[in-house]
Amino acid sequence: MKPKKTQRSALHFPAVPLREANRRAGKHHKIVSDILSDLAKLDPHSAIKIDLVKAGEKKADLRAALLRAAKKQKLSLATSSDEKHLYVFRSPARIEHRETVPAR
């Protein structure tokens, strides 16, 4: 008996190499990485001023994306804003103050 040749059925969707498929970056990836890069170069007493019109982003969406990225990198950031600008700066490290109760 001859061995059966298995015939592959045609794909329903096109195939691509994994290096092309595994490129997950959100729509705010570029601006967020630029902001974090600039922030790393600043002294602790300065903020980055982002013109929201030029950035083409909604303030809330950009702020959320930025804070998510900072959380992943374990950075402590703070933001402030007005009608036209978003200000981003490093927030001071939070120190929890615990009162010690004397032992009796």
C-alpha positions as CSV (number, residue, x, y, z in Angstrom):
1,M,0.0,0.0,0.0
2,K,1.1,3.5,-0.8
3,P,1.1,6.0,2.1
4,K,-1.6,8.6,1.8
5,K,-0.5,12.1,1.0
6,T,-2.1,14.6,3.3
7,Q,-3.2,17.6,1.5
8,R,-3.4,20.9,3.3
9,S,-6.5,22.9,2.8
10,A,-6.1,26.5,1.8
11,L,-5.9,29.1,4.5
12,H,-8.8,31.4,5.1
13,F,-6.6,34.3,6.1
14,P,-3.1,35.3,4.9
15,A,-0.1,34.1,6.9
16,V,2.7,36.5,8.0
17,P,6.0,35.9,9.8
18,L,5.9,36.3,13.5
19,R,8.3,39.3,13.5
20,E,5.6,41.2,11.7
21,A,2.7,40.0,13.8
22,N,4.2,40.5,17.2
23,R,4.4,44.3,17.1
24,R,1.8,45.4,19.7
25,A,2.1,49.1,20.4
26,G,-0.9,51.2,21.4
27,K,-1.9,54.3,19.5
28,H,-0.2,56.5,22.1
29,H,3.1,54.5,22.1
30,K,5.2,57.1,20.2
31,I,4.1,60.2,22.2
32,V,4.2,58.4,25.5
33,S,7.7,57.1,24.9
34,D,8.9,60.5,23.8
35,I,7.4,62.1,27.0
36,L,9.0,59.5,29.3
37,S,12.4,59.9,27.4
38,D,12.3,63.7,27.8
39,L,11.2,63.4,31.5
40,A,14.2,61.2,32.2
41,K,16.5,64.0,31.0
42,L,14.9,66.8,33.1
43,D,15.9,67.8,36.6
44,P,13.4,66.9,39.3
45,H,12.2,70.5,39.6
46,S,10.9,70.8,36.0
47,A,7.9,69.7,34.1
48,I,7.2,68.9,30.4
49,K,4.6,71.2,28.8
50,I,2.6,69.3,26.1
51,D,0.5,71.3,23.6
52,L,-2.6,69.1,23.3
53,V,-3.6,70.6,19.9
54,K,-0.2,69.9,18.4
55,A,-0.2,66.4,20.0
56,G,-3.6,65.7,18.5
57,E,-4.7,63.7,21.6
58,K,-7.4,64.1,24.1
59,K,-6.1,65.1,27.5
60,A,-7.8,62.2,29.4
61,D,-6.6,59.6,26.9
62,L,-3.0,60.8,26.9
63,R,-2.9,61.1,30.6
64,A,-4.2,57.6,31.1
65,A,-1.8,56.1,28.6
66,L,1.1,58.0,30.2
67,L,0.2,56.9,33.7
68,R,-0.1,53.2,32.6
69,A,3.3,53.3,31.0
70,A,4.8,55.0,34.1
71,K,3.3,52.3,36.3
72,K,4.9,49.6,34.2
73,Q,8.3,51.3,34.6
74,K,7.6,51.9,38.3
75,L,7.9,55.7,37.9
76,S,6.0,58.0,40.0
77,L,4.5,60.7,37.8
78,A,2.0,63.5,38.3
79,T,0.1,65.6,35.8
80,S,-1.5,69.0,35.8
81,S,-3.4,70.7,32.9
82,D,-5.1,73.7,31.6
83,E,-7.4,74.1,28.6
84,K,-4.5,73.8,26.1
85,H,-1.6,72.0,27.8
86,L,-0.8,68.9,29.8
87,Y,2.1,69.3,32.2
88,V,3.9,66.1,33.3
89,F,6.5,65.9,36.1
90,R,8.0,63.4,38.4
91,S,6.2,63.3,41.7
92,P,8.3,63.1,44.8
93,A,8.6,59.6,46.3
94,R,5.8,58.9,48.7
95,I,6.9,58.0,52.1
96,E,4.4,56.5,54.4
97,H,4.5,57.9,57.9
98,R,3.6,55.3,60.5
99,E,3.2,56.4,64.1
100,T,4.9,54.0,66.4
101,V,3.0,53.2,69.5
102,P,5.2,52.7,72.6
103,A,5.0,49.2,74.0
104,R,3.4,49.0,77.5
